[in-house]
Amino acid sequence: MIKTICPGCGLGCGLYLEGDEERGLKVWHRKRAPVNVGKLCAFGMSLPQYYDRERLNNTVDGKPVTLDEAVSEAVRRLKGVKPEELAFVSVGAATCEELASFINLCKGLGCKNLELGLNAAFKTLPESSHELLEIGVPLADVERASKLVLFFVEPFLQYPLLARRILKAKKNGAKVFEVAFVGSERGIADETVLLDATAFINAAAEELKKLRARKDVFEDALVISEANPYTDAVLLREMFAVCAECGATPLLMKPFLTTSAALLQSSLAPETKQGLSLLEVFEDERVKALFLLETDPAGALLLNERKIRKRLSELELLVEQGAFRTVASELAGVTLASEAFFEKRGVIVNVEGRVLENGGTSAAGVEILERMVEGVTGGRRSFEEVRSEVFGTLGLGETSPKEDDVQVKRKETKVLAEPEGLQGGATAVGTARGAEAAESGDYLLLYRTTPAFWSGVFAKSFVEISVDAARSLKLFRDDDVEISNAESVTLDFKISERLPERLIVSETKLAGVSERLLSPVRLRRKE
C-alpha cells in the first residue's frame, strides 16, 4: 500500500493506492491527510483507471533502446539545437525534485523558454503581483472567512474538496458571493453578480465596470479564482485591481498538481518567466525543438489532436519523458520512460503552500534528468543533493517538512496597493472579440475546467444549453446538437434552466470547435 497524492488538481488530496499488475490498483481513503481528511472527488476515486494507461518505453526514432542509449541520444541531439530554438515544458505531475533537475537542464543548455504553466500570466501582470500567482493562502482561511467571493470558479465541479471548506464557512456565518457568466447550479452563493458573456467578448472593459459598481461585494473578502494556461488576462488583471482597491485577499486555484511548486522553483531561472507561453510554444515557428516532462499536450492544450500532431511533426527534435504514452509519443525522436506519479519519491507544494511528501520509492525521473544534466554540464547530483536544493529554494530547513503545517507562505496575504498596470476597465484583450463574434455565430461556448477536462479522460459526451435555445432549435429528448466553428462536433445535450439563452457550457474539450475558455460558436439541431 502506497501513501500518495491525487494528481487531479492543485489541492493535493492524500490517499492510499494498493495493488499490482495482476489485480490492478485500488483506492483507500486516508483520513489523516491534512488537505482532504480522507474525502475524495470523483476523479480521485477513478485513479485506478487514470493510471491504467499504456506505459511509455525508451525509444530512439521509434525503435526500442536501453535507457542509457536513450539518455545519450537525447543529450547529443539537445546540444545540437540553438538555445533560442529550444523549449522546455512541464505542466503535469512531476515532483519538486524532478522540476529542479529539469530547470537545471534547461539552464545548462542556455534555454530561456521554460514553460511551467503560467508564463502567459507572468508576461501580462507586473512583477509585483507574481507572488499572488505563486503562493496561495492556507485553506483553513477559507473556513474562517466572513466573506467569500467565487470569481469565475465553480467549486463543486472544479474543486469539490474546496467546496467542503466553503460550506463550513457558510455554516460559521460567512456570506458567499459569486461573480460569473452563469450562476452555480448548487446554489452555494448567497448572491450572484452576473456578467453578460456576449457583452464581455465584444467589449470586456465596459462589461467589467459592473465589478467596480459592486465594491461592497469585494471589501475585505477572500476572493477565490483559478489561474490556468488559458485564463483570460483581462479577468485576472481586473480581479487583482479590485482586490487592491477593496482590501481583498486573492486565492488562485490551479488545475495541475505541481503548478505551485513549479512557479516557486522558477526562481532558479527567473528570466524564463518572460519566455514563451504554453500556446506560443506550440504555435511559434521559432521553436525547433521541444522537451516535454510529464506533459500530455492533448491534456494541457485546447487544440485538437490533429493540430497538435501536425505541429509536433514539424519540429526538428521532440524529446518526451514520462510514464505514459501521449499524443506526442509516436512523433518523438527520443522517449524516456519514468515512473507513474504514485510510484515517485519526492515532494510537491499544493495551492496553499503545503509541502507534501509522495510515498513512492522510485527516483528514476530525477536520475534520468540528472544524467542528462551531466551530459550537458559535466555535473551530476544525487537525489538527496537535488532535494537539498529544492528545500533551499522553498525556504525549508534540512529536515523533511511536516504535512500538517503550511510551510510556504506569502509575505502579505492581501494586495496592498494596486500593482502597476492594473488600472480598472482593462482594455488589453488580446483577441479581436467583436469581429470574431460576428463571424463565428450567435452562441458562446464556455468551458468549465475540471480535473477530467485537463486529463483528457472520463470525458462527458453532452453539453448544457438553455431552455430558450432548446425551444428555438425545436429539440426533443432523443435529438443531438451540432456545435461548430472551424470544425463541428455532434453531442447529446442537457437543458439547464440557469443558463442564459445564448450560452453553452461544456466540461469536455470540443476538438476544433473552441481553443479558448469562452468563444463564439454556431449551434443547431443535428438532422
Secondary structure, DSSP 8 states (H G I E B T S, - for coil): -EEEE--SSTT--EEEEEEETTTEEEEEE-TT-TTTTT---HHHHTHHHHH-S-B---EETTEE--HHHHHHHHHHHHHTS-GGGEEEE--SS--HHHHHHHHHHHHHTT---EESS-HHHHHHS-GGGHHHHH----THHHHH-SEEEEES--HHHH-HHHHHHHHHHHHTT-EEEEEESS--TT---SEEEE--HHHHHH-HHHHHHHHHTTHHHHTT-EEEEE--TT--HHHHHHHHHHHHHHT-EEEEE-SSTTHHHHHHHGGGSGGGGGS--HHHHHH-TT--EEEEES--HHHH-SS-HHHHHHHHHT-SEEEEEESB--TTGGG-SEEEE---GGGBEEEEE-TTS-EEEEE--B-HHHHHHHHHHHHHHS----HHHHHHHHHHHTT--SS---TTS--S--S-SS--S--TT--SS----SS-HHHHHHHH-SEEEEE---HHHHHT-S--SEEEEEHHHHHHHT--TT--EEEESSSEEEEEEEEETTS-TTEEEESS--TTT-SSSEEEEEEEE--
